């Protein structure tokens, strides 16, 4: 996967963002801000960066929240 980040040092806890139920997000994916506290997988260069996904979210699993790291030390 392109733009995948691996956590090296956790400097603060991840926070919950709302995501679409039909969206699948891989752990370590770069996320973009679509609405206040709503995120989706980043898709371009003009995206507003929301953070990095701390866990995997499976598409259409009924879950509509994702923990997102806003700060930390990562390897890309």
Rosetta blueprint (number, residue, H / E / L):
1 X L
2 X L
3 X L
4 X E
5 X L
6 X E
7 X E
8 X E
9 X E
10 X L
11 X L
12 X L
13 X L
14 X L
15 X E
16 X E
17 X E
18 X E
19 X L
20 X L
21 X L
22 X L
23 X L
24 X L
25 X E
26 X L
27 X L
28 X L
29 X E
30 X E
31 X E
32 X E
33 X E
34 X E
35 X E
36 X L
37 X L
38 X E
39 X E
40 X E
41 X E
42 X L
43 X L
44 X L
45 X L
46 X L
47 X L
48 X L
49 X E
50 X E
51 X E
52 X E
53 X E
54 X L
55 X L
56 X L
57 X E
58 X L
59 X L
60 X L
61 X L
62 X L
63 X L
64 X L
65 X E
66 X E
67 X E
68 X E
69 X E
70 X L
71 X L
72 X L
73 X E
74 X E
75 X E
76 X L
